[in-house]
Amino acid sequence: MSPQVTVEEVNDYLAEVGSFVRSNSVVVESVDAGTVQARWRYNPEVLRPGGYISGPTLFSVADLVGWVLCFTTEGIVPMAVTWDLHITFLRPAKGGDVIARGRQLKRGRNLIYGDVEMFIDGAEDKPVAHATVTYALPKEVPGT
């Protein structure tokens, strides 16, 4: 199965619709059939006291990566919506860009299920958070 979108198409689309992306906080670095890698760019102005990257920031990155996972097999599907997202914070996120790697684990008739692992760039062996994500596909998506 080949990817349904390119990195350029995804980033162009997200720049049009999302302030999180327009702010240059997040860029999608790679897409393949069922996988996504994105980067949240370190910004000292939005850190919590002590220099920590906030939980809501990591949650937002996981949600964005989950949404883009839908694009990798369905094409750009604006109305794929978050059905469920569970995140576990594993250790403090501090000191650099956050890399988020998502993978689609199952595509059902109406739902796509995946996971997203996040770590600080250069510390892949020390994940800071793990999320499981489920997205509902709109009924007009081919194959549903």
Buried (B, 14 or more C-beta within 10 A) or exposed (E): EEBBBEBEBBBEBBEEEBEBBEEEBBBBBEBEEBBBBBBBEBEEEEBBEEEBBEEEBBBBBBBBBBBBBBBBBBEBBEEBEEBEBEBEBBEEBBBBBBBBBBBBBEBEEEBBBBBBBBBBBEEEEEBBBBBBBBBBBEEEBEEE
